[in-house]
Amino acid sequence: MLIAGIDAGSTKTKAVVYDCDGRLIGEGVSGPGNPHDLGLSQAKKNVTDALLQGSKGARVDFAVIGFAGMDTAEDEVTFSRFFSDVAVRTESVHDSVIALFSETFGEPGIVVIAGTGSVVVGYDGKTFRRIGGRGWLLSDEGSSYWISVNLLRWMQQVFDGLEEGGELFDFMRVKMNVSVHDDLVRWAYDNQCMKDRIASLAAYLDEAAERGIEKAKDFLRLGATILAERAKVMMRRVNVRTVVPKGSLFKSRTYYRAFKEEIERAGGTILDRGNPPELGALYLAAKRAGCQKVVEAIRRARTR
């Protein structure tokens, strides 16, 4: 019997396949798997490609797929139906679930994802609860996109003479190739429909922070603090203290440190072994399929 865990993300899809005796069969990587970004058919092709790479072309008996973009109950129904034949049996879940289980292995916990968007999901051992994760217009506070929009608005205010510029302003003008006010306006509105392009400015902020530019650190700390506040609300809501940080923003030392300090100040504990999300999907598949040897293999290899 072959089981698989799949992380169908916004930038790539990763799959890992085991047999029920706990032996690794293989891993696969393909293009993005978020159906909202590229359509159901292309997302399914990428998920299938990654899965077949991992299984060496064999039919998988049970697969759990964690999807970026599964934001509503309607999404859950649509994705589950459309991807139902990727394996003999499939289960589709929100990507936050597999991110959490990659670290807690089914135990209660809170996962905080901070990438282009953001979401906080808590699990008390029975029920999942969510804060945010509803897209850039309604939520995504503390995310790369949110931080980058704040940066752009601050730069606009500097050009208008409402804020002082300084070292960060000069740094960003060089990085963005912005010489005059019109260049900033053009950059912003040429890229307004490109979330990832706007969100990428957060990487420049982190570079500036690493150079010691305090204003850059302020933007990152503000984002981390706001997201930590949401995590603290979830801690009270599900009565859980274990917090799992995931996503590209946590690679920023400034952002990670500010977030960690807020959580620990509230009595929380950070759990971060660096396990990949597809491992959480595999764990869930193993539990559902009754493959206890896979569960044990995951725990032995990943709890160090």
C-alpha positions as CSV (number, residue, x, y, z in Angstrom):
1,M,0.0,0.0,0.0
2,L,1.4,3.4,-1.0
3,I,0.5,6.6,0.9
4,A,1.4,10.2,0.1
5,G,1.6,13.7,1.6
6,I,1.3,16.6,-0.8
7,D,1.8,20.3,-0.3
8,A,0.1,22.1,-3.1
9,G,1.5,25.6,-2.6
10,S,1.4,28.9,-4.4
11,T,4.9,28.6,-5.8
12,K,5.5,24.9,-6.1
13,T,4.0,21.5,-5.3
14,K,5.9,18.9,-3.2
15,A,5.0,15.3,-2.6
16,V,6.5,12.5,-0.5
17,V,5.5,8.8,-0.9
18,Y,5.9,5.9,1.5
19,D,4.7,2.4,1.6
20,C,2.8,1.2,4.6
21,D,5.8,-0.6,6.1
22,G,7.5,2.7,6.6
23,R,9.9,2.8,3.6
24,L,10.4,6.0,1.6
25,I,9.5,5.4,-2.0
26,G,10.4,8.8,-3.3
27,E,9.7,12.6,-3.5
28,G,8.5,14.8,-6.2
29,V,8.4,18.5,-7.1
30,S,6.4,20.4,-9.7
31,G,4.8,23.7,-10.4
32,P,2.3,25.7,-8.3
33,G,-0.8,23.9,-6.9
34,N,-3.1,26.7,-5.9
35,P,-6.2,26.4,-8.1
36,H,-7.2,30.0,-7.6
37,D,-3.9,31.2,-9.1
38,L,-3.7,29.0,-12.2
39,G,-7.0,27.1,-12.5
40,L,-8.2,23.7,-11.4
41,S,-6.9,21.8,-14.4
42,Q,-3.3,23.1,-14.3
43,A,-3.2,22.8,-10.6
44,K,-4.3,19.1,-10.9
45,K,-1.6,18.5,-13.5
46,N,1.1,19.8,-11.2
47,V,-0.2,17.9,-8.2
48,T,-0.3,14.7,-10.3
49,D,3.2,15.3,-11.7
50,A,4.7,15.7,-8.3
51,L,2.9,12.6,-7.0
52,L,4.0,10.4,-9.9
53,Q,7.6,11.5,-9.4
54,G,7.4,10.5,-5.8
55,S,5.6,7.2,-6.5
56,K,7.9,6.3,-9.4
57,G,4.9,6.1,-11.6
58,A,2.9,3.7,-9.4
59,R,-0.7,4.4,-8.4
60,V,-1.0,5.7,-4.8
61,D,-3.6,4.2,-2.6
62,F,-4.2,7.2,-0.2
63,A,-3.1,10.8,-0.5
64,V,-3.6,13.9,1.7
65,I,-3.3,17.2,-0.2
66,G,-2.8,20.5,1.6
67,F,-3.9,23.4,-0.5
68,A,-3.0,27.0,-0.5
69,G,-6.1,29.0,-1.4
70,M,-8.6,26.7,0.2
71,D,-10.3,29.7,2.0
72,T,-14.0,28.8,2.0
73,A,-16.3,25.8,2.5
74,E,-17.1,26.0,-1.2
75,D,-13.4,25.7,-2.0
76,E,-13.2,22.6,0.2
77,V,-16.1,20.9,-1.7
78,T,-14.7,22.0,-5.1
79,F,-11.1,21.0,-4.5
80,S,-12.1,17.7,-2.9
81,R,-14.3,16.7,-5.9
82,F,-11.9,17.8,-8.6
83,F,-8.8,16.1,-7.1
84,S,-10.6,13.0,-5.9
85,D,-9.0,10.8,-8.6
86,V,-5.4,11.8,-8.1
87,A,-5.0,8.7,-6.0
88,V,-7.3,5.8,-5.2
89,R,-8.5,7.8,-2.2
90,T,-7.7,11.4,-1.5
91,E,-8.4,13.9,1.3
92,S,-8.1,17.7,0.7
93,V,-7.3,20.0,3.6
94,H,-6.2,23.6,4.1
95,D,-2.4,24.0,3.9
96,S,-2.3,25.4,7.5
97,V,-3.4,21.9,8.8
98,I,-0.4,20.1,7.2
99,A,1.9,22.9,8.3
100,L,0.8,22.5,11.9
101,F,0.9,18.7,11.8
102,S,4.4,18.7,10.3
103,E,5.6,19.9,13.7
104,T,3.0,18.7,16.2
105,F,2.1,15.3,14.6
106,G,-1.6,15.6,15.5
107,E,-1.2,17.2,18.9
108,P,-2.9,20.4,19.8
109,G,-1.2,23.6,18.6
110,I,-1.4,26.9,16.8
111,V,0.2,27.4,13.4
112,V,1.0,31.0,12.2
113,I,1.8,31.3,8.5
114,A,3.4,34.5,7.3
115,G,4.3,34.6,3.7
116,T,2.7,36.6,0.9
117,G,-0.4,36.3,3.0
118,S,-1.0,35.3,6.6
119,V,-3.3,33.1,8.7
120,V,-3.5,31.8,12.2
121,V,-5.1,28.4,12.8
122,G,-5.6,26.8,16.2
123,Y,-6.3,23.1,17.0
124,D,-7.4,22.0,20.4
125,G,-7.3,18.3,19.6
126,K,-10.9,18.2,18.2
127,T,-11.6,21.4,16.3
128,F,-9.7,23.8,14.0
129,R,-10.3,27.5,14.3
130,R,-9.0,30.2,12.0
131,I,-8.1,33.9,12.2
132,G,-7.4,35.6,8.9
133,G,-6.4,33.9,5.8
134,R,-9.2,35.6,3.8
135,G,-7.0,37.3,1.2
136,W,-5.3,40.7,1.0
137,L,-8.5,42.8,0.9
138,L,-10.0,41.4,4.1
139,S,-7.1,40.1,6.1
140,D,-3.4,39.1,5.7
141,E,-2.2,41.4,8.4
142,G,1.5,41.1,9.2
143,S,2.2,39.4,5.9
144,S,4.8,40.3,3.3
145,Y,2.1,42.0,1.2
146,W,0.7,43.9,4.1
147,I,4.2,45.1,5.2
148,S,5.1,46.1,1.6
149,V,1.9,48.1,1.2
150,N,2.7,50.0,4.4
151,L,6.2,50.7,3.0
152,L,4.8,52.0,-0.3
153,R,2.4,54.3,1.5
154,W,5.2,55.6,3.7
155,M,7.3,56.3,0.6
156,Q,4.3,58.1,-0.9
157,Q,4.1,60.3,2.3
158,V,7.8,61.0,2.1
159,F,7.4,62.3,-1.5
160,D,4.4,64.4,-0.3
161,G,6.5,65.9,2.5
162,L,4.4,64.3,5.3
163,E,7.2,62.0,6.5
164,E,10.9,62.3,6.7
165,G,12.9,60.0,4.3
166,G,16.4,59.1,5.4
167,E,18.5,56.0,4.9
168,L,15.6,53.5,4.2
169,F,14.0,55.8,1.7
170,D,17.3,56.2,-0.2
171,F,17.9,52.4,0.0
172,M,14.4,51.5,-1.4
173,R,14.7,54.1,-4.2
174,V,17.8,52.4,-5.5
175,K,16.3,48.9,-5.1
176,M,13.1,49.9,-6.9
177,N,14.7,52.1,-9.5
178,V,12.6,55.1,-8.2
179,S,14.1,58.5,-8.9
180,V,11.1,60.8,-8.7
181,H,7.6,60.7,-7.4
182,D,6.1,59.6,-10.7
183,D,8.4,56.6,-10.7
184,L,6.9,55.4,-7.4
185,V,3.3,55.9,-8.7
186,R,4.1,54.0,-11.9
187,W,5.8,51.2,-10.0
188,A,2.9,50.8,-7.6
189,Y,0.1,50.8,-10.2
190,D,2.0,48.8,-12.8
191,N,2.2,46.0,-10.1
192,Q,-1.1,46.5,-8.3
193,C,-2.5,43.2,-9.5
194,M,0.8,41.3,-8.8
195,K,0.6,40.3,-5.2
196,D,3.9,38.5,-5.2
197,R,5.7,41.4,-6.9
198,I,4.5,43.8,-4.2
199,A,5.1,41.4,-1.4
200,S,8.7,40.9,-2.6
201,L,9.5,44.4,-1.2
202,A,9.6,42.8,2.3
203,A,12.8,41.0,1.3
204,Y,14.4,44.4,0.6
205,L,13.2,45.6,4.0
206,D,14.9,42.6,5.6
207,E,18.1,43.3,3.7
208,A,18.0,46.9,5.0
209,A,17.3,45.6,8.5
210,E,20.4,43.4,8.3
211,R,22.4,46.5,7.4
212,G,21.2,48.1,10.6
213,I,18.6,50.5,9.2
214,E,16.2,51.0,12.1
215,K,13.3,52.2,10.0
216,A,13.3,48.9,8.1
217,K,13.3,47.0,11.4
218,D,10.3,49.1,12.5
219,F,8.2,47.9,9.6
220,L,9.1,44.3,10.2
221,R,8.6,44.4,13.9
222,L,5.2,46.0,13.4
223,G,4.1,43.2,11.1
224,A,5.4,40.6,13.5
225,T,3.7,42.2,16.5
226,I,0.3,42.5,14.8
227,L,0.4,38.8,13.8
228,A,1.6,37.8,17.2
229,E,-1.5,39.6,18.7
230,R,-3.7,37.4,16.6
231,A,-1.8,34.3,17.7
232,K,-2.3,35.3,21.3
233,V,-6.1,35.6,20.8
234,M,-6.0,32.1,19.4
235,M,-4.0,30.8,22.4
236,R,-6.8,32.0,24.6
237,R,-9.5,30.7,22.3
238,V,-8.2,27.1,22.1
239,N,-6.4,27.1,25.4
240,V,-3.1,26.0,23.7
241,R,0.4,27.4,24.2
242,T,2.4,25.7,21.5
243,V,2.9,28.0,18.5
244,V,4.4,26.9,15.2
245,P,5.7,29.6,12.9
246,K,5.8,28.9,9.2
247,G,6.3,30.9,6.0
248,S,9.0,32.9,4.3
249,L,8.8,36.0,6.6
250,F,10.0,34.0,9.5
251,K,13.3,33.6,7.8
252,S,13.8,37.3,8.7
253,R,15.8,37.4,11.9
254,T,14.2,40.7,12.8
255,Y,10.6,39.5,12.2
256,Y,11.2,36.1,13.9
257,R,12.8,37.6,17.0
258,A,9.9,40.2,17.4
259,F,7.3,37.5,17.0
260,K,9.0,35.0,19.3
261,E,9.4,37.7,22.0
262,E,5.7,38.5,21.9
263,I,4.6,34.9,22.1
264,E,6.9,34.0,24.9
265,R,5.9,37.1,26.9
266,A,2.3,35.8,26.7
267,G,3.4,32.4,28.1
268,G,3.6,30.6,24.7
269,T,6.2,28.2,23.4
270,I,7.7,28.3,19.9
271,L,7.9,24.9,18.2
272,D,10.1,25.1,15.1
273,R,12.0,22.0,13.9
274,G,11.9,23.2,10.3
275,N,9.9,20.2,9.0
276,P,8.4,20.6,5.6
277,P,4.5,20.9,5.2
278,E,4.2,17.8,3.1
279,L,5.4,15.8,6.1
280,G,2.3,16.9,7.9
281,A,0.2,15.7,5.0
282,L,2.0,12.4,5.1
283,Y,1.4,12.0,8.8
284,L,-2.3,12.7,8.3
285,A,-2.4,10.1,5.5
286,A,-0.6,7.5,7.6
287,K,-3.1,8.0,10.5
288,R,-6.1,7.9,8.2
289,A,-4.8,4.7,6.4
290,G,-3.7,3.0,9.6
291,C,-0.1,2.8,8.6
292,Q,1.4,3.0,12.0
293,K,5.0,2.1,10.9
294,V,5.0,5.3,8.8
295,V,3.8,7.3,11.8
296,E,6.6,5.9,13.9
297,A,9.2,6.5,11.1
298,I,8.1,10.1,10.9
299,R,8.3,10.6,14.6
300,R,11.8,9.0,14.9
301,A,13.2,11.0,12.0
302,R,11.7,14.4,12.7
303,T,11.4,15.0,16.5
304,R,15.1,15.6,17.1
